[in-house]
Amino acid sequence: MSESVRPFVVLKFGGTSVATAVRWRTIRDLARQRCEEGLRPVLVCSALAKVSDLLVLLLDAALNGGHKAIVANIEGRHHALAADLGIAVPPEVSDRLGWLSRVAEGVHLLGEVPVRTRAEVLASGELMSTWLGVHALRHWGLAAGRVDARDLLTTIDDPSLPEAVRVLSGSCAVGGGVAPAVVEACAQAGDVVVTQGFIARLSGGEGTALLGRGGSDTSAALLAARLGAVRCEIWTDVPGMFTANPRVFPSARLLRTLDFNEAQELASMGAKVLHPRCIPPLRAAGIELSVHCTPRPELDGTRIHTLVESAPGLKAVSSRSKVTLITMDTLGMWQQPGFLARAFGVFADLGLSIDLVATSETSVTVTLDPGVAALDPSVLDRLLVRLNTFCKATQLGGLVAVSLVGRGIRAILHRLAPVFELFEEQKVHLMSQAANDLNLTVVVDDVHADRLLAQVHGALLAEVDGAAWLGGSWAAVMGAEAAESVAPVDTRVPWWKVRQQDLIEVAQAGSPAYVYDGEQVTLAAQRLKGLATPGAVLYAMKANPHPGLLARIVAEGLGVECVSPAEVAAGRAALDAAGSDAPLLFTPNFAAREEYVAGFEAGAFVTLDNLHPLAEWPEVFAGREVLVRIDPGGGAGHHAHVRTAGARSKFGVSQEQLPELARLCALHNVEVIGLHAHVGSGVRDPHAWERTGHVLASVISEWFESVRIVDLGGGLGVVEKPGQAPLDLDAFDASLAGVQALLPEGCALWLEPGRYLVAEAGVLLARVTQLKSKGPVRYVGVDVGMNSLIRPALYGAWHQIYSLSASSEERELVEVDVVGPICETGDVIGRARRLPSPQEGDVLLIGTAGAYGRAMSSSYNLRSPAREVVLG
């Protein structure tokens, strides 16, 4: 080993951090800074963003001969980055791309993908990104060298594991101290060392092994330990760890410092910034870990280090979805040794990892976390069969584990009363308090999770506000920016920004006020009417029944979907006034008999949502044509309360009831001409409706061949937070075309969006009434409350808030909670918002308020809801 080796610092960069020339210039600057500090930086790099996914697709497509386009896509990404970096494509990258093409051809001829071939192919992303990176760094004048990670890290030999596990999800020894050979290899490489994450040498030098999910974080930690580095830095698209997921809760606060145990709990309990496996090597070696934001390298981030004594307290709330719970009941375990060993042995035999455990004298309940490995239904079936030989075992899926993470939780239970009160209306399936006293976890139904998380996080912030380790909110830290790497940012200019003076005049004439831009509604209707696939688009008028907006929508040829007799009357009047023959659809839910009668009399298409009306009031439906709302068995959307499918939703006829539905229809001469489904609201994934289409197509083929209408419902989402991408309508239309191909010839596809048509067209104006400070919290009172806009209190919904009276150039930006005048603790419009220092009389604008705002308002506290104004 060299006599004099500068101390190492390890910097890990994820896929989004190495995907553009701009990010590589940031990496260059960071490497130079570390060199100037007297350190030798080791850059651990992932594959370019999306390339790992493309490599997986490549192997799947190669089996069917469809690999050439994917190889071309991968090649194009690397060639484009080389051009942006100002370098020629490195020959090593060209060679690897050619090798990928040849391997794909071989897979096509062979008809299978050997495990070791899969590992070698999936390693290609990291191998190519690091060749690009080292050539760019040299081009910019740095003495950079590249080391193959497979010469630095070797997996543990465990012949008891299947080859696929050893090769595709290998693990390396955590301890062992500094490795002189690793130090020498990196010291000889250059002033700046570039290597790969995610890959290692298979034990025995037999080939390439992958380190599984989170492998790049793990690689960086292992290398830091083997190098005796002074620090390990994780560079990603967020500036550290937060008190909650900041993408979901923009009021989440930065965690400035954590100890290793706290970070381990957060990572294990659902935080995505760090993989849990990266922490043990650093903890064992006593090497500090820090998390930083590549788009904003000037931010301090989160420091994680050895245990520092601190007072008991909460630090964060996290969650894990899709949790499966297994309960084992038996009187035979009481005072009988060996029951747990026997039961847990069954889990081990099937390769299932137990997460949480709760026991009593006669029952044991455990959870399985799909984050460890996907839970194969057949494996779960075998588990229950084997367990039921000696106990009564049951399974419950689709749950969410909500965890409070902190230090000394047992010592602060008395301070958590406000948090525990939030669980009063929840069905709690399991509660687990960690033996290390670092977390308290409650498992609840998915339907409650989103609102519960919002409430728990609010209580958490009230508990910890003012703590030295607590930084600013996501909005305060990042400003108006969104992480570019997460999704294409919505670059449209909101209509209200060019009509601010009009809005101020409206507010001066009287606030609070909902203000709608009619032209925006017309444009949204035209966008939907321009879709090629749907046979009809119907406006779900419950989103906003304002007559002026309804008239604009039907004028563009859209039909109307209604959920009450009053809506049916308004919809029929609007269509008749426009001379439109577009459909009028009535979809009641648990409605009285006379409502169905009124729907038929108005000439509406009527939807059955339940068997009860057909069984108990057959005379209403005899000889009629109806649509039937089918529960497709799973929901989607931005909040549990707007997911309208699944066993926990009150909507729709379940699929096991179809035989009885068919019998009743035949008995009473009722013809099912349409099927209807709706899975939720606020969906921006253009492919989210495909599963519903498959379900309804199968129902047609098996039960109702007379169907000529398939209504996929609505749920088309809009941009609500910075960094979100709008729904890709072209991709959505293409996805619908795939659904249409599943349906019988002549069967029309309908949509019934509501929110999409009006949400962005509406804003809510309010005036500042009072200011207050309580400790570190600054409150801004406004003249609009939850009686006018209940979505934040009901759904935990997030609405952007802007000042129309002042800009950040005119006044200092401050962090405030915006609250209303209603006598309820939940009357909060927005927490931890950055606004130009508010003053009494300022006009604030609450964005994306055109849907389910005024329509859901009330006169609670005998306060009149906000008035409505439509701008031409």
N, C-alpha and C positions, 0 to 999 in steps of 0.2 A: 504494500500500500504506500502511496505517496507520503513523504514525510510531513508535508504541509497541505492540508485540505481545508478550504474555506467552508464554514458551516453551511449546511444545506437548509433550504426552505422549499417545501413542496406546495405547488399550486395546482389544483384540479380545475379543469374547465369542461363543462358539460357541452352537449350537442349544440345548443343555441349559442354558446359562447365561442364556438369555433366555426360557425357556419357562414360568417360574412367577413369581408375585408376590414370593415369598421371594427368588429370585435377582435380580429387578429392584431390590429394596431393598438388596441387597448392591452392585449396580451404582451405585445412588444414593449410598451411603455412600462408595464408592471415588471417585466423581466429586467429592464434597465434599472428601474428603481431598486430592485432587490440587489442587483450587482453593486450599485452605488452604496448600498448599506453594508457591503462587505460579505454578502451571502451568495451562495451558488443556487439559483432557482432550478428546480426540477418541475417541468410542466407536464402534468398528467392529462392527456386529452382524450375526449370521447370522439365518436364518429360524428360527422356533420349531421345536424338536425334532420330527421326523417330518413336518413340513410339506413339505419339499423332496421327500421320497419320495412324499407324497400328490399333489403336483403332477405328478410323473412318471406316477403311476397315473392321474391325471385325464385326461391326454392319451391314454393307451392306452385307457382305458375309453370316452372320448368317441367313438372310432372305431366302437364298437359300441352307442353310446347309453346306456352305463351310468355316466354321469358325475354324475348328480344327487346320489347318495348321498355321493360323494367331495367335491363342493362343499359339501354340508351338513356333512360332517366338518370340513373346513377352516374353515368359518364358525364352527362350534361351538367349535373350539379358540381362535379369536381372541376370540370373544364371552366365553368363560369367563375368559380371561386379563384382559380389560378389566374384568370384574366383580370379579375378585380384586384388581386394581390400584386399584379404587375410582373408575374413570373411565367415562364413556360411550364407546361404540365410536366412534372417530374417523371423521368422514365420509369421509376418504380411504381408510380400510380398507373401509368399506361400499361405496364406489364401486369399489374394486378387486375385491371379492368379486362384485359384480354383473357387472363386466367379465369375470371368469373364467367365470361362468356363460354369458355370451353367446358367448365364444370357444369354449367346449366345445360349445355348440350348433352353431356354425359348423363346427367340426372334424367333427362328426357328419355334417353335410350335405355337406361337401366330401369326406370320406372319406380325408383325409390331413392331416399336420401340417407346414406349411411350417417351415423351419429357423428363420426369424426369429420366427415365432409361438411356437415352442418356447422360444426364449431369453427372450422377453418373459414368457411364462407362468411359467417357472422362476425368473425374477427377482422374482416377486410375493411370495414368502415374505419376502425381505429388505426389500422396500419396505413391507410391512404391519407387520413386527415393529418397524421403526424409527419408524413413525407411532405405534404403541402406546407405544413407549418414550419418545419425546419428549413426548407428552401426559402420561404418568405423571410424568416428571421435573418438568415444569412444575407439575403438580398438587401435587408435594411441595416446591415453592418454589424450584427451581433455574431459572436463566436459561438454558434449553436451546434450541438451535436445530437444525433438521434440514437437512442438505445432501445432495443427491442425488449418490451416488458417480460417476454418469455425467457430472457436471460437474467431477469432479476427476481421473478416470483415463480415458485413451483407449488402445485397443489399437494395436499395431504393424500397419501395413498390409503384408500379405504376399500379393499376388495369386497367388503360385504355389501357395498352399494352397487346398484345396477350401473352399467357403463354409461347410460344416458345421463344419469345424475352426476357421475364423476366428471364427465366431459362438459356438460352444459351448465352445471350449477356447482362447480368445484369450490373448495375452500382452502385457504392457506393457514398455516400456523400463526397464531396471534403473537405469542411470546418469542423468546429467543434472543432478544437484545439486538445490538448493532451487528450487521453482517459485513465483514471486511470486504468480501468479494463484490458486494453490491456497491459499497462506498467507492472501491477502486474503479469499477466500471463507469460509474457516474462522474467521478473526478476526472477520468481520462477523456470523457466525451466532449467537454468544452465548458465555457463559462456559463452557458445556458443549456440545460439538458431537456430534450423532448422525448417523452415516452407515452405509452398507451395505458388507458384504463381498461377495465373489463376483461383483459386476457392474461393468461399465465401459461407456464409450461405444465403439461400433464405430468404427474408423478412418474419418475423413471425416465423422463426425457422422451416420452412416446409421441408427443404431438401437442396441439393447442388445446387448452381448456378455457372455458368461460367461467367467470365468477358470478354469473346470475344477475338477478335484478339488483340495481344499486352497485354493480361491480366496479364502476369507476371511482366512486367514493371510497369503496373498500380498498382498491388498488392504491389510492393516494395515501390512505392511512397506513397500510402495510409498508409501503416504501418509506414513509416518514419514520416509522419505527426502525426499519432496517438501516436507514441512513443516520439515525440519531439526529434528525432534523430539529431545528429550533422552533418550527411551527409548521402546521399543515393548514392551508387555506383552501376553502371550497368556494369556487366562483360560479355563481348561478344567475338566475334572472330575478331574484328577489334579494333585498338587502339584509337578510338575516332570518332568524326565527321570530315568530310573532305569537301573541297571546291567543290567536286563532288563525284560521286560514284567511289571509287578507283578501284573497280573490272573492271570498264569500262575504266576509265581514270587513269592509273598508275601515271600520273604526278600530280594528285590531291594532295593538300597540307592539312596537319593536321590543324584543328582549335583548337588552344590551349585554348582559352577562348571564351565563349558566354554568353550573358545574357539570362534570361528565355524567353523573347519575341522573340529574334532571334532564339533560339533553337526551340520554338514552331512553328515558321514559317517554319523552315527547315523540321521539322518532319511532319508538315501538308502538305507541298508542295512536298513530295516524298522521303525524306531521310528515310532509313529503319532502322537506328541504334536505334532510340528511337520511341516509339509510342506516338502520340500527347497527349493521355489521361494521360500519366504519369507526365506531367509537371505541370498542374494546382494545384494539391495538394501540391507540393513542393514550388511553387511560393507563394501560399497562406500562407504557414507556414514559408517561408524564409529559407528553408533548401537547402544547396548546393547540386547539382547533379553533378556527374562525370561519365565519360565513360572510361572503361579500357579494355585491351585485355588479356583474360585468358591465351592464349599461350605465351604471352610476358608481364608478370605482372610487369616487371621493367620499362616499358614505362609510361610516364606521363599521356597520354590520354588527354581528353577534360574536362575542368571545366566549369560548368554552374551555375551561381549565380544571385543574385539580380542585378538590373539595375546599370550599371556603365557608367557614361557619357563618350562618345567617339565621335570622329569626324565622320561625315557622310562618308559612304563608303560601297562597296560591300563586301560580305563575302563568298558567295557560289552560285552555280548554281545547280538546281535540276529539275527533270522532273517527270511527271506522264503520263503514257500511257493509252490507251483505254478510253480516255475521250469522252463523248458524249455531243454534243452541241445542244441546243434547241433554235430556233429563233421564236419569236412571233411578227408578223407585223400587225398593224392596224392603220388606221387614227383615229379610234374611241377613242384611248387613249389620244389624244392630249387635254390637259387641262381638262381631265375628271378624277375626283377623284375616287379611288377605283379599278382602273384596275389592279395595281400590287397586291393588296390584293386578288382580285378575281383569278388572274392567279396563284399566289403562293399558294393559298388555294388548288388548284387542285393538285399541287406537294405534299403538306402536306397530303391530303387525300389518296394519293397513296403510302405514305411512302418514297418519293424521297427527298433526301437532295440536295439542291442547293449549289453549290460551288462558282463559279465566276459569276459576274453579270456585264453587260454593257447595258446602256439605251440611247435612243435618244427620240425625240419627238414622233416618230411613231413606234419604235421597241424596243424590249427588248430581249437580248440574254443572256442565262445562260448556265453553264456547270454542268454536273452531274459526280461525281467522283465514279468510281466503287470500289474504296478502301473502301468506306463506306459500301456498300452492292452490291452484284452482280446485274446488271441491267437486269431484266427479260424482254425479248422482248415483251411479252404479256402486261406487265405493261406499257412499252413505247408506245405500240399501243393504250392502253386505254387513256394514257396521251394526245396523239395527237388528238384522237377523241374528248375528252372533251374540249381541248383548242380550237379546230377548230370551236366550237359553238359560239365563240365570238372574234376570231382573226385567222389569217393565221399562223399556226404553222408548222414548218419543223424540221426535225431531221438530224443530221450529226454525224456519229460515226467514230471510229478509229483515233481519233486525239491525239495529244500530247501537254500537257501544259508545257512550258519551263519557269522556274521562276528564276529571279535574286533576291537573298535574301541579305539584308544588312540593314544598318541604315541610315535614312535620305535620301532616294533615290531621293526625289524631289529636294534636294539641290545639287545633283551631276549629274543631267540630262545632263548638258553641257559636262561632262566628259565621257558620255556614247556614244558619237557619233560613235566610232569604233564598239561598240556593235550593235547599231541600223543599221549600214551599212550591217551587216550580214543578216538582214532580207529583204534586197532589192529584192532578187529573190524568197522569200517565199510567199505563200498565207496565210496571217494572218487573222484568223477567228475572233479573239477577243483579245483585250489587256485590262488588268486590273491592275490598280495601287492601291495597298492596302491602305485603309483609315488610317491604323496605320503607313504608310510610311516605311514598312519593306520588301515589295516585289513588284516586277513588273513582271507580268506574261503575256506571249504571247502564244496563242493557234494556232498551225500550223498543217499541214498534217503530218501524221506519216512518209511518204516517205522522209521528210526533216530532221527528228528529230536527227538522230545519228550524221550526219555531222555538223548540226547546233550546237548541244550541244558541240561537240569538239571545234568548232570555238569560241563559246561564252565562254567556259571555258578558252581557251587560252587568249582571251581578258580580262577576269576577272583577271587572274594571272598577266597580265601586269599592270592592274590597282592597285592591292593590294600588289604587291611584296615589301617586306621589312617591312611590318606591324608587330608590336610586337606580335600580337595575332596569327600570321601565323607560323605554324611549317614546318617541312620538308615534302617532297613528300612521297607518299606511298612507293616508292622504297627506299627512304632514311630512313624512319622509320622502315620498315620491312625487309630491305635488300633483299636477294634472297628468303626469306621465302614466302610461301603462307599459308593462314589460313588452317590448316589441316582439319578443320571441314566442309569446304565448299564442297569439293569434293576430291576424291582420287587424289593425286598428281602424275603427270607423272614422273616416276622414270627412264625412259630410258635415257641412256647416249647419247647425240647428237653425230653423227658420226664425226663432225668436231673437237670435243675435242681430238680425238685420231689421228687426221691428221693435227694438228696445224702447224707443220713444213712445210708440203706440201703447206698449204695455204699461209704461209709467203713467201715461194719461188714464188708462183704465183703472189702475190702482188708486190714482188720485181721486177718481170719481167714486170710489168705494171699494174697500177690500174687507175680507178676502174675496177673490174672484177667480173662477176657472175661466181661462181664455183659450179658445180654439181657433186655429187657423184653418178655415174651410178648404183652402187650396191644397193643404197637405193631405187632408182626407181624400179629396178627389184623386190626387196623385197616387196614394196608396191603393185606392180602388182600381185605378188603371193598371198598376203594376200586377195586381192579382188577376184582373180580367185578361191581361196579356199572356198569362200562362197558357201553354199549348194543350196540356193534358186534361185539366178538369172540364167536365161538361157543364158544371155550374158552380158558382161561388156564392155563398149566402152569408150575409152579415149577422153575426151573433149579437143582436142588439142589446143584450143585457150589459155589454161593455160600456155603452153610452147611448141612451135612447133619445138624445136631444133631437127634436124634429128637424132642425136645420142640417145636422150632420146626416141623419137618416135619409133626408131628401137627396143630398149630394151622392150618397152611396147608391141608392136605387137608380139614380139618373145615369149611372155608369153601367147599368145592366145587371147589377148584383141582386140576388134574392135576399130574403130575410129569414133568419132562424129565431124562434121565439120560445120562451119557457113559461109563459103565463097567458091567460086570456086577454089581459090588458095589452100585453106586447103583441099578441095576435091581431087585436083590433088596430093598433098603431101601425103594425107592419102591413096589414091589408090596406089601410088608408094610404100609406106612402106609395105602395105599388100601384094602386088604382090611380092616384094623382099623377104618377109618372107614366101612366098608360103601359105599364110593364107586365109581361106575362112570366116574369122570372118566378121561381118557386117560393112559396111561403111554407115554412116547415115549423111544426109545433112539437117540441120535445119535452113534455112534462115529466116531472119526477115526483113520485108519491103524491100525485094530484088527486083531487076529488073527482067523482064520476062526471059531474056536470062540466068540468073543464074539457074532458075529451069530447063531449057533445058539442061544446062551443067551438072546438077546433075543427071538427067535421063541418059544422054549419058555416064556418068562415071560408071553407074551400081549401083548407090547409092540408098538406101532407102531415099525418099524425104518426108519432113514434110511440111504440110500446116499450116501456122501460122495465116491466115486471110482468109476471104471469097473473098476478092478482086481478087486474082489470078484466082480462080475458076470461078468467075462471069464474069471477063473481058477477060481472056485468056483460055477459055475452051479447045481450040485445043491442048494446051500443056499437059493437064491432061486427055483428053478423052481416055477411055480404060485403064487407068493406075491404079496401086495400090499406095496408099499414106498412110502416117501417118498423124494424125491431132494433133496439140498441143492445149490442152485444158487448159483454165485458171481455176484452182480449186477454185479460189475466195479468197485466203489468202496466204501471203508470209511468209517466215522465213529466218533467217540468221543473220550474225554478223553486218550487216549495211543495211540501207534502200536502198542503191544503188545496192545491190546484191540480194534484194528480188524481184523475177521475177513473181509474181502473184498478183492478186487484181486489182481493177479498176484503180489504179494509175500506173500500170505497162503496158508497151506497148506490152507485149507478150501474145500470146494465143487467142484462140477463146472463147468468153464468153459463159456461159451455156445457156443464153437466145437466142443465135444465132444458137443453135443446130438444131431446125426445118428447118431453111433456109439452113444450111449446108447439112442436109440430102436430102433436095429437090434438091439442086444443084448437089450433087453426083449422085442421081438417074437420073437427067436430062442428065448428061454428061457421064454416064456409068463409074463413078469413084468408085473404091472399097476402102473403108477405112479398111486397114488391121491392123492398129495400132493406139494407142492413146499415146500421149506423154504429160508430164507435168514436170515443174521444178519450185520449190517454192523459191529457194534461195541458198546461199552459206554459208559455214562456220558453218554448223549445226552439233552439237555433241550430240543431243538428239536422241537416237537410235529409238525412236518411232515417230519421226517427219514426216515420210513418210506415216503413216497409213491413215491419213485423205485423202491425195491425192489418195491413193489406193481405198478408199471407193467411192470417187467421180468418178473415172474412171470406177470402176466396175458398178456403177449405169448408167453411160453413155452407156456402152456396152449393158446392159440389156434393156435399153429403146430405143436406137437409132441404134447401130451398132453391131449386133450380129456376123458380119463377122470378127471382130477383133481377131487377133491371137498374137498380140504383145502389151504389156503395158510397156511403158518406164517411169519410175518414176523420170528420170532426175538424177542429181548428188547432189552436195551440201555437201558431206561428209566433215566435218570439221577436222582440225588438231589442235594440241596444239600450241598456240601462246604466251600465257602469263603464268608466274609462277602460280601454283595452279590450272590450268585447268586440267581436266581429259580427256584422249583421248577417242575418240568414241569407245564404247564397241561393237566390231564387232560381238561377239556372240549374244548379245542382238539385234543388228541390224538385223542379219540373222534370228533370231527367229521372229522378227517383220515382216520381209519380208515374212516369211512363212505364217503368218496370212493374209497378203495381197494376196498371191498366192491362198489361200483357197477361196477367194472371186471371183476369176476369172473363166471363163469357162474352162472346161477340154481342155488341149492342148494349152492354151494361155501362151506364154512365158513372163517372167518378165525380163526387161532390166534395166540396170543402166548406167549412163554416167558421172562418176566422172572425174574431171580434177585436181583440186587443191590437192586432197588427194594424188594423185600419185606422184606429183613433188614438192610440197611446202617445205616439210622438207628436201628434198634432195639438195636444193639450198641455198647458202649464197651469200651475196654481200660484197666484200672486198673494203675498202676505206682507204686512207692514210690521216692523219691529216696534214692540210696545214697551219692553223693559229689558234691563240688563242686570245680571246678578253674578257674583262669584262666591263659591263655597270651596275653600281650600284651593286646590289646583284647578278645579272645574269652573269654567266660565259658561254661564247660561245666557242664551238670547231668547227672550219671549217674543212670540209673534201672535197675530190676531187670527190665526187659523189653527184648528185643533183636530183631534182624531174624529170629531163628529163630521168634519168635511173630508178628511183623508184618513181612512182607517187602515190602509194597507200596511204601513210600518208596524202598527200595533198588532194587527191580525196575522200578517204573514212574515213579519220581520223584513218587509220589503225595503229596498234601498232606492231612494230618489235623489238625484243630484240637486244641490242647492247652490244658487248663485245670487250675488248681489247686483241688482240693477242700478244701485245708487252710487257705488264706488268700485274702483278697480284696485288691483294689488299694487299698481304704480302710485295710486293716490294715498292709500292707507296701508299700514302694516298688516300682514296676514296673521291671524290669530286662530287658535283652535277652540271651537265652541260646540256646545250642545244646543240644538235648536228645538225649543219646546213650545207647546200650545197652552191655551187657557183652560182646558178641560180638567176637572178635578179628578184626575187619574194619574197614577205614577207612569203608566204606559203612554201618556200623551207626549210622545217624543217624535219629532219629524226626522231628526237626524242627529247622531252622536259623532263627536270628534271630527267636525267639519272645519275646513280651512276657509275662512272668509276675511275680506278686508274689514278691519276692526269695526264692528257694527255700531250704529248709533240709533237712538230713538227716531222713528219715522222712516228709516231706510226701507226700500222695497226689495224683498227677496223673492226669487223665482224658484219654484219647485218643479223640476222637470219630469217629463214622461208621465204626465198626470191625466191624459185624456181618456184613459180606460179605467173602469172600476174605481173612479174617484167620486165624482158627484153622484153617480148611480148608486153608490153604497153609503151615501151620507145619511145623517140623521139629525134630529134636533135635541140630542142628548145635552143635559144641563140647560135645556130650553134655549140653546144657542142656535140661531139659524145657520144652516150650512152655507158655504160660499155660493155667491151668485154665479151665473154663467153668461159669457159674452162670446159671440162668434165673430171673428174678423173675416171680412170678405177676401 
